[in-house]
Amino acid sequence: MKHIYHITGMTCNNCVASVADALSKIDEVTQVDVNLEKSNAEISMTSHIPIEVLGSALKSKYSISEKQSDRDELSIVSEGKTKFQQLKPLLLIFLYLFGAVFFLNYKEWNAGEAMLDFMGLFYIVFSFFKLLDLKGFPESFRMYDPLAKVIPAYGWIYPFLELALGIMLLMRFQITIALITTILILGITTIGVTKTLLDKKSIRCACLGTALKLPMTEATFIENTIMLLMAGVMLFNSLT
């Protein structure tokens, strides 16, 4: 895999050589191309390397920041497309989820059971996409999730947490715990999503992992809000 990172602190060709040499010594790195004019480094690696590891390999005068390639790719993907076109994969998934819930419950319709099925299927499907690129997901996720920024390990745990919650909801196992956990984790993520939208940052939404390049938009906020509302209603009903 190949990624492009922004490097600051380089002023001459000696700096270029120093940065390239330091990054090349990292075990998973196979090739490093440093560009002084663009202030970036194109790094080929055998497996995903956390940006903290890359930064620790450099001298203190240099700093390395988030991938530029993802932002560039996102701009290319988004350019000339409407929001509907950009979010088509996400909308199709929601359509399939609503359809599955309808067919599972239409004979004996119960709103509570339907919401539990929807939430369970939501978690199962979304965790699947995150697990497709487990190494790449945490870095994308921590770009906007407040807890993942503070505790990087949380990004690695999150897909498995979603999978566990999906199974619990579909099996109707410890529903109260699953609902409370849903409100906590999605509440934290929604705070980060809201801040990103208010700051008008152009970043990738990690809701479907890194397999699909989805831009962060209001749809991400709505998606989380739907889940939070369902969890809140179900928790309220279970406690009253």
Phi, psi and omega per residue, in radians:
M1 nan 2.671 -3.073
K2 -2.301 2.325 3.130
H3 -2.323 2.688 3.099
I4 -2.020 2.226 -3.121
Y5 -2.080 2.643 3.106
H6 -1.565 2.270 -3.131
I7 -2.027 2.259 3.063
T8 -1.976 2.698 3.102
G9 1.789 -0.095 3.134
M10 -1.490 2.255 -3.121
T11 -2.169 -0.239 -3.090
C12 -2.690 3.112 -3.132
N13 -1.171 -0.469 3.067
N14 -1.133 -0.625 3.083
C15 -1.133 -0.738 3.122
V16 -1.017 -0.815 -3.132
A17 -1.121 -0.688 -3.136
S18 -1.131 -0.790 3.132
V19 -1.127 -0.807 -3.133
A20 -1.069 -0.727 -3.128
D21 -1.146 -0.764 -3.118
A22 -1.122 -0.771 -3.122
L23 -1.228 -0.584 -3.129
S24 -1.164 -0.374 -3.108
K25 -1.379 -0.194 3.093
I26 -1.252 2.312 -2.995
D27 -0.934 -0.784 -3.030
E28 -1.372 -0.165 -3.101
V29 -1.432 2.262 3.140
T30 -1.854 -0.452 -3.134
Q31 -2.761 2.490 3.124
V32 -2.337 2.208 3.058
D33 -2.132 1.964 -3.098
V34 -1.806 2.314 -3.130
N35 -2.041 2.001 -3.096
L36 -1.179 -0.744 -3.095
E37 -1.119 -0.719 -3.120
K38 -1.528 -0.158 -3.120
S39 0.969 0.784 3.110
N40 -2.431 2.955 3.112
A41 -2.344 2.188 3.076
E42 -1.678 2.009 -3.013
I43 -2.023 2.174 3.023
S44 -1.706 2.346 -3.074
M45 -2.469 2.674 -3.131
T46 -1.367 -0.459 3.086
S47 -2.624 2.845 -3.067
H48 -1.092 2.350 3.125
I49 -2.024 2.161 3.099
P50 -1.016 2.531 -3.091
I51 -1.112 -0.448 3.100
E52 -1.123 -0.639 3.127
V53 -1.168 -0.735 3.113
L54 -1.099 -0.766 -3.125
G55 -1.125 -0.673 -3.118
S56 -1.193 -0.354 -3.141
A57 -1.390 -0.306 -3.094
L58 -1.593 2.740 3.044
K59 -1.182 2.793 -3.035
S60 -1.092 -0.434 -3.121
K61 -1.275 -0.261 -3.134
Y62 -1.875 2.633 3.031
S63 -2.399 2.614 -3.123
I64 -2.162 2.329 -3.082
S65 -2.059 3.105 -3.027
E66 -0.880 2.745 -3.087
K67 -1.004 2.270 3.023
Q68 -1.426 -0.499 -3.063
S69 -1.075 -0.665 -3.130
D70 -1.137 -0.709 -3.136
R71 -1.199 -0.684 3.106
D72 -1.106 -0.805 3.132
E73 -1.079 -0.689 -3.125
L74 -1.133 -0.684 3.113
S75 -1.133 -0.712 3.135
I76 -1.138 -0.752 -3.134
V77 -1.131 -0.676 -3.053
S78 -1.417 -0.445 -3.036
E79 -1.056 2.199 3.062
G80 1.359 0.104 -3.133
K81 -1.969 2.541 3.053
T82 -1.345 2.896 3.122
K83 -1.083 -0.610 3.126
F84 -1.082 -0.769 3.135
Q85 -1.140 -0.689 -3.137
Q86 -1.148 -0.648 -3.027
L87 -1.761 0.211 -3.109
K88 -0.942 -0.784 3.124
P89 -1.034 -0.736 -3.137
L90 -1.134 -0.751 3.140
L91 -1.131 -0.679 3.105
L92 -1.120 -0.697 3.114
I93 -1.095 -0.767 3.113
F94 -1.109 -0.664 3.110
L95 -1.093 -0.762 3.115
Y96 -1.131 -0.698 3.140
L97 -1.119 -0.802 3.115
F98 -1.091 -0.699 3.110
G99 -1.108 -0.765 3.131
A100 -1.083 -0.744 3.138
V101 -1.120 -0.705 3.133
F102 -1.087 -0.839 -3.101
F103 -1.196 -0.464 3.110
L104 -1.326 -0.426 -2.984
N105 -2.160 -0.013 -2.972
Y106 -1.159 -0.473 -3.114
K107 -1.216 -0.748 3.102
E108 -2.263 1.358 -2.995
W109 -1.175 2.254 3.073
N110 -2.453 2.050 -3.042
A111 -1.035 -0.694 -3.133
G112 -1.105 -0.808 3.130
E113 -1.136 -0.662 -3.141
A114 -1.123 -0.712 -3.142
M115 -1.160 -0.683 3.101
L116 -1.119 -0.714 3.102
D117 -1.111 -0.762 -3.132
F118 -1.075 -0.819 -3.113
M119 -1.119 -0.707 3.125
G120 -1.128 -0.795 3.122
L121 -1.163 -0.644 3.094
F122 -0.987 -0.877 -3.122
Y123 -1.114 -0.744 -3.121
I124 -1.077 -0.847 -3.097
V125 -1.156 -0.805 -3.082
F126 -1.227 -0.575 3.074
S127 -1.186 -0.601 3.107
F128 -1.009 -0.827 -3.119
F129 -1.161 -0.616 3.102
K130 -1.176 -0.662 -3.108
L131 -1.275 -0.270 3.086
L132 -1.088 -0.544 3.096
D133 -2.412 1.221 -3.068
L134 -1.092 -0.516 -3.125
K135 -1.318 -0.557 -3.101
G136 -1.540 -0.436 -3.059
F137 -1.070 -0.840 -3.051
P138 -0.955 -0.698 -3.114
E139 -1.185 -0.697 3.097
S140 -1.170 -0.684 -3.093
F141 -1.153 -0.711 -3.072
R142 -1.283 -0.123 3.089
M143 -1.208 -0.369 -3.137
Y144 -2.394 -0.297 3.133
D145 -1.457 2.107 -3.077
P146 -1.034 -0.705 -3.104
L147 -1.246 -0.672 3.122
A148 -1.153 -0.496 3.091
K149 -1.190 -0.664 -3.101
V150 -1.426 -0.698 -3.115
I151 -2.144 1.604 -3.093
P152 -0.950 -0.582 -3.123
A153 -1.072 -0.435 -3.140
Y154 -1.067 -0.614 3.114
G155 -1.107 -0.575 3.111
W156 -1.317 -0.566 -3.103
I157 -1.394 -0.539 -2.968
Y158 -0.925 -0.821 -3.135
P159 -1.049 -0.651 3.126
F160 -1.264 -0.567 3.069
L161 -1.136 -0.747 3.076
E162 -1.064 -0.770 -3.140
L163 -1.062 -0.777 3.135
A164 -1.106 -0.747 3.132
L165 -1.130 -0.683 3.110
G166 -1.073 -0.781 3.126
I167 -1.127 -0.749 3.136
M168 -1.054 -0.775 -3.111
L169 -1.209 -0.712 3.140
L170 -1.208 -0.577 3.130
M171 -1.542 -0.057 -3.114
R172 1.016 0.741 -3.112
F173 -1.876 2.153 3.133
Q174 0.832 0.960 -3.061
I175 -1.055 -0.730 -3.120
T176 -1.034 -0.772 3.118
I177 -1.100 -0.738 -3.140
A178 -1.113 -0.677 -3.129
L179 -1.224 -0.741 3.118
I180 -1.107 -0.748 3.117
T181 -1.090 -0.704 3.107
T182 -1.041 -0.805 -3.140
I183 -1.096 -0.679 -3.121
L184 -1.189 -0.940 -3.025
I185 -1.255 -0.690 3.127
L186 -1.318 -0.492 3.061
G187 -1.114 -0.766 3.121
I188 -1.114 -0.798 -3.141
T189 -1.101 -0.688 -3.125
T190 -1.118 -0.597 3.072
I191 -1.065 -0.785 3.122
G192 -1.155 -0.706 3.118
V193 -1.098 -0.778 3.141
T194 -1.050 -0.783 3.135
K195 -1.093 -0.724 3.135
T196 -1.089 -0.740 3.141
L197 -1.173 -0.716 3.140
L198 -1.169 -0.597 3.112
D199 -1.389 -0.134 3.130
K200 0.995 0.715 3.109
K201 -1.440 2.500 3.104
S202 -1.735 1.642 3.140
I203 -2.309 2.927 -3.128
R204 -1.448 2.401 3.031
C205 -1.428 2.265 -3.109
A206 -1.659 0.218 -3.093
C207 -1.057 -0.577 3.076
L208 -1.932 0.593 3.129
G209 1.172 -2.653 3.137
T210 -1.894 0.009 -3.120
A211 -1.155 -0.629 3.126
L212 -2.020 2.230 -3.086
K213 -1.490 1.522 -3.136
L214 -1.779 2.305 3.097
P215 -1.335 2.642 3.055
M216 -1.271 2.049 3.138
T217 -2.395 -3.085 3.121
E218 -1.057 -0.435 -3.134
A219 -1.075 -0.603 3.114
T220 -1.137 -0.726 3.102
F221 -1.105 -0.780 -3.135
I222 -1.119 -0.714 3.127
E223 -1.023 -0.823 3.123
N224 -1.191 -0.665 -3.128
T225 -1.114 -0.708 3.102
I226 -1.023 -0.815 3.139
M227 -1.132 -0.703 3.134
L228 -1.142 -0.718 3.120
L229 -1.121 -0.777 3.116
M230 -1.068 -0.792 -3.136
A231 -1.109 -0.709 3.128
G232 -1.119 -0.779 3.121
V233 -1.101 -0.810 -3.118
M234 -1.142 -0.676 3.127
L235 -1.181 -0.731 3.106
F236 -1.062 -0.780 -3.141
N237 -1.140 -0.605 -3.113
S238 -1.299 -0.412 -3.090
L239 -1.689 -0.133 -3.122
T240 -1.935 nan nan
